[in-house]
């Protein structure tokens, strides 16, 4: 039951983002126990740096819109 609810929430977020922004919400699949390499800290923000996963981790199968 918990898994289904999680997927339902993510699906709603993807659809609402696509409606509002007219583009797909990027969803990434990263096989690591920690996402610290991709977490933007306050220190990073002050420096104007944003950590983002590389494009190779993007899951195109999660896209809603065919662009």
C-alpha positions, 0 to 999 in steps of 0.5 A: 500500500505504501509503495502505491501511494508513493508512486501516485504522489510522484505521478501527480507531481510529474503531471502538474509540473508538465502542465505548468512548465510545459516540459518534463520533470527530470527524474533521475535514477542513481544507485548510491546509498548517499546522494550527498554528491548531488545535494546543494548545500547552503555554502554551495548556494552562497557560491552560486553553485548548484549540484545536479546529477549528470544527464546520463542518470536521467530516466527518460522513461519517466517523461510525461510529454513527448518533446 
